[in-house]
Amino acid sequence: IYDFNCINVAHGTQKDLQGQNLYDYQDSKGNYVIRELVNIVKTDGSGYYNYYWNNPQTGKEEAKTAIVYKVPGIDYLIGSGIYREF
């Protein structure tokens, strides 16, 4: 869960991210991941996004696909992702 300022409210596997501002976070391909997720929900209300993220099981940055939704009534997004090859 992120607010629209890219601050992590909660994370299912990486608790150390809670409270951190990830506005400037870039993956290895130069994508501003959290900015893009916020833009998706601001523009469309929901959507999918492909990016790279550290996989806590392997310790390596891997390809991931997320689905995100705007939380009605507040400026938050909620999402989930899966590591995959693309």
FIMAR-609126 format. One line per 5 residues: number of its first residue (from 1); their letters; for each residue x, y, z of N, C-alpha, C. Coordinates in Angstrom, 3 decimals. Layout:
% residues N
NUM = A = X Y Z X Y Z X Y Z | ...
//
This chain:
% residues 86
1 = IYDFN = 0.860 -1.169 0.000 0.000 0.000 0.000 0.906 1.231 0.000 | 0.620 2.175 -0.900 1.350 3.437 -0.990 0.361 4.584 -1.015 | 0.790 5.735 -0.480 -0.027 6.925 -0.674 0.411 7.584 -1.985 | -0.293 8.623 -2.399 -0.005 9.242 -3.687 1.273 10.077 -3.685 | 1.942 10.186 -2.528 3.257 10.826 -2.452 4.371 9.791 -2.519
6 = CINVA = 4.008 8.537 -2.806 4.939 7.414 -2.948 5.526 6.951 -1.617 | 4.824 7.220 -0.531 5.261 6.738 0.775 4.608 5.390 1.043 | 5.440 4.416 1.403 4.938 3.081 1.682 4.192 3.073 3.010 | 2.957 2.613 2.969 2.119 2.503 4.161 2.244 1.104 4.757 | 2.320 0.093 3.899 2.465 -1.299 4.334 3.013 -2.115 3.174
11 = HGTQK = 3.802 -3.143 3.503 4.339 -4.048 2.483 4.293 -5.458 3.045 | 3.799 -6.387 2.256 3.586 -7.749 2.730 4.838 -8.532 3.064 | 5.942 -8.280 2.367 7.148 -9.075 2.598 8.350 -8.256 3.026 | 8.326 -6.955 2.799 9.474 -6.107 3.136 9.033 -5.020 4.121 | 8.925 -5.421 5.374 8.425 -4.525 6.429 9.305 -3.288 6.603
16 = DLQGQ = 10.589 -3.387 6.238 11.503 -2.256 6.380 11.152 -1.092 5.457 | 10.304 -1.322 4.461 9.891 -0.247 3.555 8.829 0.665 4.162 | 8.153 0.202 5.196 7.061 0.978 5.789 7.558 2.355 6.231 | 6.847 3.392 5.775 7.186 4.770 6.110 8.199 5.412 5.184 | 8.805 4.638 4.287 9.810 5.180 3.379 9.164 5.827 2.164
21 = NLYDY = 9.780 6.924 1.711 9.347 7.591 0.491 10.130 6.987 -0.676 | 9.426 6.333 -1.595 10.074 5.673 -2.732 9.844 6.431 -4.038 | 9.596 7.734 -3.936 9.370 8.563 -5.122 10.533 8.451 -6.102 | 11.757 8.455 -5.606 12.935 8.424 -6.472 13.482 7.027 -6.724 | 12.794 5.980 -6.241 13.286 4.612 -6.454 13.216 4.246 -7.935
26 = QDSKG = 14.337 3.764 -8.463 14.396 3.273 -9.842 14.832 1.815 -9.832 | 14.228 1.018 -10.740 14.699 -0.354 -10.905 15.944 -0.339 -11.796 | 16.485 -1.507 -12.099 17.725 -1.599 -12.871 17.579 -1.116 -14.307 | 16.363 -0.954 -14.774 16.111 -0.466 -16.132 15.836 1.035 -16.154 | 15.895 1.682 -14.974 15.678 3.121 -14.901 14.232 3.546 -14.733
31 = NYVIR = 13.341 2.584 -14.497 11.923 2.904 -14.305 11.673 3.400 -12.885 | 10.925 4.490 -12.761 10.496 4.983 -11.454 9.250 4.193 -11.067 | 9.445 3.073 -10.433 8.395 2.076 -10.220 7.194 2.640 -9.466 | 7.405 3.214 -8.308 6.274 3.649 -7.490 5.576 4.841 -8.135 | 6.333 5.749 -8.746 5.712 6.860 -9.486 4.766 6.322 -10.553
36 = ELVNI = 5.220 5.309 -11.272 4.396 4.734 -12.342 3.133 4.088 -11.784 | 3.263 3.382 -10.666 2.085 2.759 -10.058 1.074 3.819 -9.633 | 1.557 4.908 -9.040 0.666 6.003 -8.646 0.001 6.611 -9.878 | 0.772 6.832 -10.943 0.201 7.403 -12.169 -0.880 6.514 -12.765 | -0.682 5.213 -12.709 -1.682 4.278 -13.238 -3.008 4.445 -12.518
41 = VKTDG = -2.979 4.452 -11.195 -4.251 4.540 -10.464 -4.860 5.931 -10.537 | -4.031 6.969 -10.624 -4.572 8.324 -10.780 -5.271 8.481 -12.125 | -4.701 7.873 -13.155 -5.224 8.012 -14.512 -6.374 7.060 -14.798 | -6.206 5.791 -14.438 -7.156 4.750 -14.846 -7.913 4.094 -13.694 | -7.516 4.336 -12.471 -8.165 3.705 -11.328 -7.584 2.355 -10.969
46 = SGYYN = -7.008 1.665 -11.973 -6.367 0.367 -11.754 -5.563 0.013 -12.998 | -4.703 -0.987 -12.862 -3.949 -1.439 -14.017 -2.810 -2.359 -13.638 | -2.090 -2.790 -14.678 -0.939 -3.680 -14.534 0.333 -2.912 -14.854 | 1.453 -3.370 -14.286 2.740 -2.736 -14.573 3.843 -3.782 -14.459 | 4.748 -3.799 -15.439 5.913 -4.690 -15.442 7.141 -3.896 -15.023
51 = YYWNN = 7.939 -4.465 -14.128 9.109 -3.772 -13.603 10.054 -4.805 -12.997 | 11.105 -4.329 -12.350 12.070 -5.208 -11.691 12.135 -4.832 -10.215 | 12.185 -5.852 -9.352 12.159 -5.637 -7.901 12.989 -6.726 -7.247 | 13.579 -6.417 -6.108 14.361 -7.413 -5.382 13.453 -8.529 -4.867 | 13.763 -9.754 -5.262 13.008 -10.914 -4.801 13.603 -11.363 -3.465
56 = PQTGK = 12.841 -11.274 -2.369 13.399 -11.638 -1.067 13.785 -13.110 -0.950 | 13.241 -13.956 -1.807 13.588 -15.385 -1.749 14.937 -15.673 -2.387 | 15.295 -14.908 -3.435 16.559 -15.156 -4.131 17.619 -14.102 -3.822 | 17.179 -12.944 -3.307 18.104 -11.845 -3.066 18.530 -11.129 -4.328 | 17.870 -11.419 -5.452 18.214 -10.813 -6.738 17.046 -9.988 -7.263
61 = EEAKT = 17.384 -8.956 -8.047 16.335 -8.197 -8.704 15.809 -9.033 -9.872 | 14.483 -9.201 -9.905 13.866 -10.041 -10.928 12.657 -9.346 -11.532 | 12.274 -9.805 -12.721 11.099 -9.273 -13.403 9.850 -9.561 -12.586 | 8.963 -8.574 -12.527 7.752 -8.701 -11.727 6.606 -7.984 -12.433 | 5.405 -8.496 -12.271 4.193 -7.841 -12.763 3.295 -7.563 -11.575
66 = AIVYK = 2.803 -6.322 -11.509 1.910 -5.932 -10.418 0.558 -5.522 -10.978 | -0.464 -5.701 -10.164 -1.776 -5.130 -10.426 -2.051 -4.175 -9.270 | -2.541 -2.981 -9.603 -2.790 -1.968 -8.578 -4.185 -1.381 -8.748 | -4.739 -0.952 -7.621 -6.070 -0.335 -7.574 -6.019 0.903 -6.694 | -6.784 1.913 -7.060 -6.965 3.074 -6.194 -7.916 2.680 -5.074
71 = VPGID = -7.570 3.080 -3.851 -8.452 2.842 -2.715 -9.504 3.954 -2.724 | -10.789 3.608 -2.841 -11.837 4.629 -2.915 -11.852 5.540 -1.682 | -11.979 6.826 -1.935 -12.141 7.793 -0.857 -10.868 8.340 -0.250 | -9.710 7.729 -0.546 -8.434 8.241 -0.040 -7.383 8.124 -1.134 | -6.321 8.890 -1.008 -5.259 8.885 -2.013 -4.230 7.802 -1.718
76 = YLIGS = -4.693 6.549 -1.784 -3.853 5.370 -1.585 -4.034 4.432 -2.765 | -2.990 3.631 -3.001 -3.129 2.513 -3.927 -2.806 1.242 -3.173 | -3.424 0.168 -3.611 -3.145 -1.155 -3.058 -2.850 -2.067 -4.235 | -1.899 -2.959 -4.051 -1.546 -3.824 -5.160 -0.884 -5.106 -4.702 | -0.643 -5.942 -5.688 0.038 -7.204 -5.461 0.828 -7.529 -6.714
81 = GIYRE = 1.892 -8.297 -6.552 2.710 -8.625 -7.703 3.198 -10.054 -7.673 | 3.677 -10.479 -8.834 4.213 -11.830 -8.985 5.508 -11.740 -9.788 | 6.524 -12.492 -9.353 7.776 -12.560 -10.095 7.578 -13.489 -11.280 | 8.104 -13.061 -12.436 7.931 -13.856 -13.649 8.950 -13.445 -14.690 | 9.009 -14.221 -15.730 9.888 -13.885 -16.847 9.070 -13.193 -17.914
86 = F = 9.599 -12.090 -18.424 8.970 -11.397 -19.561 10.013 -10.638 -20.334
//
